[in-house]
Amino acid sequence: MCGIVGYVGEQAATPLLLDGLAKLEYRGYDSAGIALAGNTLCVHKAAGRLSVLENELRGLSLPQRVGIGHTRWATHGAPTDQNAHPHVSGDGAFAVVHNGIIENYTALRERLHDVSFVSQTDTEVIAHLLQHHFDGNLLSTVRRTVADLEGAFALGIVSSHAPDCLFAVRKASPLVIGICRHGVLIASDVTALLPYTRQYIPLADGDIARITRNDVTIFDKKGKMVGRPMQEVTWDVESAQKGGYDHFMLKEIYEQPEAVWATLSPRLNKGRVVLDDVIFTDAQLAALRRIHIVACGSSYHVGLVGKTVLEQLTRLPVEVDLASEFRYRDPLVDSSSLVIVISQSGETADTLAALREAKARGARVLSVVNVVGSSIAAESDDVLYTWAGPEIAVATTKAYSTQLAMMYLIAIHLGERLGRLGEEEVSALTAELKTLPDRIRTALRTAARLRELAKRYQDREHAYFIGRGLDYAVAMEGSLKLKEISYLHSEAYAAGELKHGTISLVETGTLVVAAACVEAVAGKTLSNVQEVKARGAEVLLLVPEGAATDGADHVVTLPRVHPLFIPSVEVIPLQLWGYFLALARGCDIDNPRNLAKSVTVE
Ligand code: M6R
């Protein structure tokens, strides 16, 4: 995730900016840069680690006392020097650093048709807009620029027109101001402030702050001067990096409503789905006979959900393969196949090899990837990025959820293009998608209850997850989450399959988690609950509000959603269940034994 720092004060800005950026490194980044204000702006930026930038600055005389800095985690455009922030206006008078996404950047670029853009970023447009709106007054220039922007963003701005001044803007992306002994700092994350101050002012949504060495003036979204209350950080640096959560995994679980929205919102337009620049011609669609989904681990579980949703909405046959199997099984893939490759990291060795195999057989490969510029993204015919931001915990949560969101988008888009969905159905489905972040928020409220229950079950050695249809696909993810971080042995079964063998393992006290949110098959799953109860199992049951709960020992109630989107809500308590059991068992949650975040070997 990108990071912003800024400084105005008595000291040379560069060391403070670099120090602040170092504190933000944990968020993940692939390039870094600074801009120092003066009669001429001084900008240095470089792809790679912060040390590359530091080497570039070594030995330079940089006395400037006002500046902004940034660590970029690539979204629009690969991680290159040109795409690194700060971005500068054509006349060199404005430099800007940006976190978030400018959703209307394409339209704005078109509006600025006489400008030569030097990067692929959505951010560069802001620098040129500042130049375009400059009227001699920096505050009104910033205000008019911000009024043109749609999306979520936090900005730091410096200008040679007012080299003693720094502007900070916040819209739906965090930005704080810290006041220290020798000046004022801004940062997208309080962590960067901690070496200098524990007092900070969080900007409110829509605020613009004009900051000089001796003065911080904040204007709200209506342009009215306002005071914002000062707050104090009580955490140490490590807890601050985790946003006050005990683990990155928990932080990432709670980031899911925003991550899902960031993935959905740029692709929803007037009741339709727009898939970036992925274009299927009518001829290509007419030739399309089947879809293959290929992935590993949790991404494979997303593929299982994708199969159901795609088959429902497109009526095309969909096969889902583990990448490690697909690459060696001589699959029936050719130019009439669309292969969808799913990978958070974009570097998983088996998935990359499967992609190459599919391409060699003539298939079009569309990848769903979270890391811009990764190998899988680079080798695919088309890429759709999930905007989960960097995921630090080894156990995936927010990347899984954004991958699900992307599968819904692809299925609705293809369903419409193939003529299987009418305008009204598409509009109804997209309206349902928009409700998902709130439904996920509601599902997160199950945390307190699950935390207590987990203490009770922490000493169990085995757990079984059961469900049917989409409930089963989510049960598989719940089981993987539990085993990878708590080291508790766990298996997921299609609920109807238990009695064909596995039920022999059920005895008094066996823990069974039953997912029964899919109304069409919930009654059947409840019968399976009775079967395991009769053999002494203790059952934790997931159901939607108002559903039957016969036989369960513990019930978790979830908000109702469209039947195809149930996984997005149902996975939340399962992630929390894994997390709290691992917590109760004293496990190293963010770095479980034997596992790596990115599996780059076969
Ligand atoms: O980066 P990828 O999505 O390709 O990774 C695939 C799996 O290694 C990954 O989903 C793994 O199963 C998760 N870390 C589990 O939480």
Residues whose N, C-alpha, C, O or C-beta is under 5 A from the ligand:
A	BS01	M6R	C296 G297 S298 S299 I342 S343 Q344 S345 G346 T348 V394 A395 T396 K597 V599
